[in-house]
Amino acid sequence: MVESNILCGLHHTINMKDNEFKVHWNEDRESDKINPHYYTQGIDCIDYITSKNMSFLEGNVVKYVTRHRMKNGLEDLEKAQWYLTRLIRDYNKKGEESE
């Protein structure tokens, strides 16, 4: 079964037989001060983060890794690393508390 829809302004095709999910990016999306070009290419980062119910720390890891090539390069990767390190520290701390 092949199904084609518009989801969040993006044209996507689902091929249930082959377990495929293809997204045809909407190149007509316009950037603005809130949604600059590095957030309007493909799926919005915030849509992905909220669809996965990510925490603040998890969401920032995804955000900075996603945009590093289009915005601040190494600075964004270092920010992602900071949030990931904090996430790991908090994860380990919770493990100690449950013992």
C-alpha positions as CSV (number, residue, x, y, z in Angstrom):
1,M,0.0,0.0,0.0
2,V,1.3,3.4,-0.9
3,E,-0.1,6.5,0.7
4,S,0.7,10.1,-0.1
5,N,-0.2,13.0,2.2
6,I,0.7,16.5,3.3
7,L,2.0,16.6,6.9
8,C,3.1,19.8,8.7
9,G,3.4,21.4,5.2
10,L,5.6,18.6,3.9
11,H,4.7,16.2,1.2
12,H,5.4,12.6,2.3
13,T,4.9,9.2,0.9
14,I,4.5,6.0,2.9
15,N,5.1,2.7,1.3
16,M,3.8,0.1,3.8
17,K,5.0,-2.9,1.8
18,D,8.7,-1.9,1.9
19,N,8.5,0.0,5.3
20,E,9.6,3.3,3.6
21,F,8.9,6.8,4.7
22,K,10.0,9.4,2.2
23,V,9.6,13.2,2.8
24,H,9.8,15.6,-0.1
25,W,10.9,18.8,1.5
26,N,8.8,21.9,1.0
27,E,11.3,24.3,-0.6
28,D,8.7,27.1,-0.5
29,R,8.8,27.6,3.2
30,E,9.9,31.1,4.0
31,S,12.3,31.9,6.8
32,D,11.7,34.7,9.3
33,K,13.3,35.9,12.5
34,I,11.8,33.0,14.5
35,N,12.3,30.4,11.8
36,P,15.6,31.2,10.1
37,H,16.7,29.1,7.0
38,Y,18.5,26.5,9.2
39,Y,15.2,25.7,10.9
40,T,13.0,25.7,7.8
41,Q,14.8,23.0,5.8
42,G,12.9,19.7,6.1
43,I,11.2,18.8,9.3
44,D,11.3,21.6,12.0
45,C,13.6,20.6,14.8
46,I,11.1,21.6,17.4
47,D,8.4,19.4,15.8
48,Y,10.7,16.4,16.1
49,I,11.7,17.2,19.6
50,T,8.1,17.7,20.8
51,S,6.9,14.6,19.0
52,K,9.4,12.6,21.0
53,N,8.5,14.3,24.3
54,M,12.1,15.2,24.8
55,S,13.3,17.0,27.9
56,F,15.0,20.4,27.7
57,L,18.5,18.8,27.8
58,E,17.6,16.2,25.1
59,G,16.0,18.8,22.9
60,N,19.0,21.0,23.0
61,V,21.4,18.2,22.0
62,V,19.2,17.6,19.0
63,K,18.9,21.3,18.2
64,Y,22.6,22.1,18.3
65,V,23.6,19.0,16.3
66,T,21.0,19.7,13.7
67,R,22.0,23.3,13.0
68,H,25.8,23.2,13.5
69,R,26.5,23.0,9.7
70,M,24.3,25.9,8.9
71,K,24.9,28.3,11.8
72,N,27.8,28.2,14.3
73,G,29.8,25.1,13.4
74,L,32.1,23.9,16.2
75,E,30.4,26.3,18.8
76,D,27.1,24.5,18.3
77,L,28.8,21.1,18.6
78,E,30.4,22.2,21.8
79,K,27.0,23.3,23.1
80,A,25.5,20.0,22.2
81,Q,28.3,18.3,24.0
82,W,27.7,20.4,27.1
83,Y,24.0,19.4,27.1
84,L,24.8,15.8,26.5
85,T,27.4,15.7,29.3
86,R,24.8,17.2,31.6
87,L,22.2,14.7,30.5
88,I,24.6,11.8,31.1
89,R,25.5,13.2,34.6
90,D,21.9,13.5,35.5
91,Y,21.2,10.0,34.2
92,N,24.0,8.6,36.3
93,K,22.9,10.5,39.3
94,K,19.4,9.1,39.1
95,G,20.9,5.6,38.8
96,E,22.8,6.2,42.1
97,E,19.6,7.4,43.8
98,S,17.7,4.3,42.8
99,E,20.3,1.9,44.3
